[in-house]
Amino acid sequence: QVQLVESGGGLVQAGGSLRLSCAASGRTFSTYVMGWFRQAVGKEREFLSYVDGPSSSTYYADSVKGRFTISRDNAKNTLYLQMNSLKSEDTAVYYCAAGFWQSGDSNKYLYWGQGTQVTVSS
């Protein structure tokens, strides 16, 4: 069992940056694939990126490639999402998730955080 808690959301102007964190409980954080998703009002949950546990290989959705960077610190049981060049369309609730498959399918993730709101003003 893993408990996930996101932080770092807030209000930022377009073009600005934010770094989200996701703190995980448990002793097996390093074994999980960790992902970031977001959900805007009236839209379906959207995959953003994942990072593998053992290899730390990463994958990004086209919508955020080159602007967002996922990383993890297994010693601190923490996942990060550095978001640069933010746009108004990045406004959403951002979620971290843990699973065992390298996938952009939210159904493959077993554990989810409660989400953190990111609002980008234009």
C-alpha positions in Angstrom: 0.0 0.0 0.0 1.2 3.5 -0.9 -0.2 6.8 0.2 0.5 9.8 -2.0 0.2 13.5 -1.1 0.7 16.2 -3.8 1.8 19.7 -3.0 3.2 22.7 -4.8 0.1 23.8 -6.8 -1.0 27.4 -6.9 -1.7 30.4 -9.1 0.9 31.4 -11.7 1.0 33.7 -14.6 1.3 32.4 -18.2 4.9 31.8 -19.0 5.8 31.0 -15.4 7.0 27.9 -13.6 5.9 25.6 -10.8 7.3 22.5 -9.3 4.9 19.9 -8.0 5.9 17.3 -5.4 4.3 14.0 -4.5 5.3 12.5 -1.2 4.9 8.8 -0.8 4.6 6.6 2.2 5.9 3.1 2.4 9.2 1.4 2.0 8.8 0.3 -1.6 8.6 3.6 -3.4 11.6 2.8 -5.6 9.8 -0.2 -7.1 6.8 1.7 -8.5 6.3 3.4 -11.8 5.2 6.9 -10.9 3.0 9.0 -13.1 1.5 12.5 -13.3 -1.9 13.1 -14.6 -4.2 16.1 -14.7 -7.9 16.8 -15.0 -9.4 20.1 -16.1 -13.0 21.1 -15.4 -15.3 19.3 -17.8 -12.5 17.1 -19.3 -11.2 13.6 -18.9 -8.1 12.8 -16.9 -5.1 13.3 -19.1 -1.7 11.5 -18.8 1.3 13.7 -18.6 4.4 11.7 -17.8 5.8 8.7 -16.0 9.1 7.6 -14.6 10.1 4.1 -14.0 11.3 2.9 -10.6 14.4 0.8 -11.1 15.6 2.5 -14.3 14.2 6.0 -13.9 13.4 6.0 -17.6 10.8 8.6 -18.5 8.1 9.2 -21.0 6.1 12.3 -21.8 2.8 13.1 -23.5 3.3 15.4 -26.5 1.3 18.1 -24.8 4.0 18.7 -22.2 7.1 17.4 -23.9 9.9 20.0 -23.7 8.1 22.0 -21.0 7.6 19.6 -18.1 10.2 17.4 -16.5 9.5 14.4 -14.2 11.9 13.2 -11.7 12.1 11.2 -8.5 14.2 11.0 -5.4 13.9 7.5 -4.1 15.8 8.3 -0.9 13.2 10.9 -0.1 10.2 8.9 -1.4 9.3 11.9 -3.5 8.2 12.5 -7.1 8.5 15.8 -8.8 7.1 17.6 -11.8 8.9 20.7 -12.9 6.5 22.7 -15.1 7.9 25.6 -17.2 6.4 27.9 -19.9 3.0 27.4 -18.4 -0.1 28.1 -20.5 -3.7 28.8 -19.5 -4.6 25.4 -20.9 -2.4 23.8 -18.2 -5.0 24.9 -15.6 -6.2 21.7 -14.0 -6.0 19.5 -10.9 -2.7 17.6 -11.0 -2.5 14.0 -9.6 0.4 11.7 -9.0 -0.1 8.0 -9.2 1.8 4.7 -8.5 1.7 1.5 -10.4 3.8 -1.4 -11.8 3.4 -0.8 -15.5 5.0 1.9 -17.7 1.8 3.2 -19.2 -0.2 6.3 -19.9 -3.4 4.5 -19.1 -4.8 5.7 -15.8 -6.4 2.3 -15.2 -2.9 0.8 -14.9 -2.1 2.8 -11.8 -3.1 1.4 -8.4 -2.7 4.4 -6.0 -3.5 8.0 -6.4 -3.0 11.2 -4.5 -5.8 13.7 -3.8 -4.6 16.2 -6.3 -3.3 19.8 -6.3 -4.8 22.7 -8.2 -2.7 24.5 -10.7 -4.2 27.7 -12.1 -2.4 29.6 -14.9 -3.7 33.1 -15.6 -3.3 34.6 -19.0 
